[in-house]
Amino acid sequence: MKNLSSDCTEILVGKAASMDGSTIVARNEDGYGPINPIKFVAHEAKDQKNASYVSVTTGVKVPLPEHAFRYTATPQADQSDGKYEEAGINEYNVGMSSTETTATNARVLGYDPLVHDGVDEEAMLTLVLPYVKTAKEGAIRLGALLEKYGTGECNSIAFNDKDEIWLLETAGGHHWAAMRLPEDTYAIVPNQTVMQEVDVNDTDNFLVATDLVEFVEKHHLNPQPGHFNFREIFGTQSEADAYYNTPRTWYGQKMFNPEIEQIPTAQDMPMIRKPAKKIAIEDVEAFLSSHYNGTKYDPFGTFASGNEKEQRQFRSIAMDRNQASSILQIRNDVDENHAAVQWLSLGFFAYSPYVPFYTNITDTPEDYKNTTNEVSVDNVYWLEKTLSVMIEPHYHEYSDMIHAYLEGCQSYARQRLEITDEVIDGFTSDVSEFLTESNLKTAGEVSNRTHQLFNDIVKKGLMLSKTTWEKGQNL
């Protein structure tokens, strides 16, 4: 999304930390306002001799490789100010999520200011995902682009393949570092630089800008000689972070390590942890659609007794600015031709189900790719956004209906993956057309259920009016 220090929440799960051995890169794409229509598309592979990418936001012109791989993406419906393709998986089962907005501290920006004609979030996925075969290659390609062209924003970008997850964080206009997530860990990434100790000599697990060490030494940026703590050197630890960012890390770690006691505003929570038990897709969904559930900080005040100030104290994960949430799952227990799944939720994630889309496909469902700028319940984005407007004023009255709908969609999604996987195991030819049709059936059923929920909520809502009055009721 347009880069403000206020967008998105991310979770990464290594294959030895996930319940089924998948690597998982997942992120909520939040907007700069409640409205930013998103669509879901599939790009075919293509040859493109002498092609270049020209950004409409910065004007940067980048020559492109002669062949682009097939990939999925979740771009803006209105691309007048850029594509912002954000999240997808390519034909080599490499996932990319771009970007998680972060911040570089003012001291570093004094020596390496942001630039206005470089590679920004708008272009990153488009310039990288169609051209890489592994997660590590993704970090290397993006890092090279940042060094050559610079960037006007502070971001973290995640990549995954069947074995590895790499997280790249920018620092100033031209510097960056990337790390491989240990397989048995998970990481919560709010709008904040999170990477900690970096071993620049361990290229199996860390990558850095070519002059990063020299840059830090020249400008005396390291407060701890003998260590190279990326967060302390380049990041921020402000009061704003304590109320906007760290509570999200606290809640995620509270979910996956409930045995650990921390406070929401702590600035020293580690980036990576080993979960108390292995993490399933449903757990990732629960985190990304959460709003401090079960605590006094829940803005819906569902179970706890927090006062109005406490319920508004911290920035929620599920919020009105939610636009699209993608869980990029690369599985290791099925053949590679159907191992990649992009779980997609549109709208306000507390109310919107995650739909699993195989990514070895030729097209996406009509109501996912026909998103309009104006309100229309004929596309999923606006259907879910409209539901959120209707639900929020009467959340507790609708709660049972919503949870029944979400749980039913989740069970159906699991069933559809199981059935499709079993059928494909017998295929000896290309499976892309079959997977495309399977996606259409899955998404079509969920859309039907969503329209039924819309119908039921409208009917129930008509019974909740404060102006209801029957003759003789007060006699």
Secondary structure, 3 states (H helix, E strand, C coil): CCCCCCCCEEEEECCCCECCCCEEEEEEEECCCCCCCECCEEECCEECCCCEEECCCCCCEEECCCEECCEEECCECCCCCCCCCCEEEECCCCEEEEEEECCCCHHHHHHCCCCCCCCCHHHHHHHHHHHCCCHHHHHHHHHHHHHHHCCCCCEEEEEECCCCEEEEEEECCCEEEEEECCCCCEEEECCCCCCCECCCCCCCCEEECCCHHHHHHHCCCCCCCCCCEHHHHHCCCCHHHHHHCHHHHHHHHHHHCCCCCCCCCCCCCCCEECCCCCECHHHHHHHHCCCCCCCCCCCCCCCCCCCHHHHCCCCCCCCCCEEEEEEEEECCCCCHHHCEEEEEEECCCCCCCCEEEECCCCCCCHHHHCCCCCCCCCCHHHHHHHHHHHHHHHHHHHHHHHHHHHHHHHHHHHHHHHHHHHHHCCCCCCCHHHHHHHHHHHHHHHHHHHHHHHHHHHHHHCCCCCCCCCCCCCC
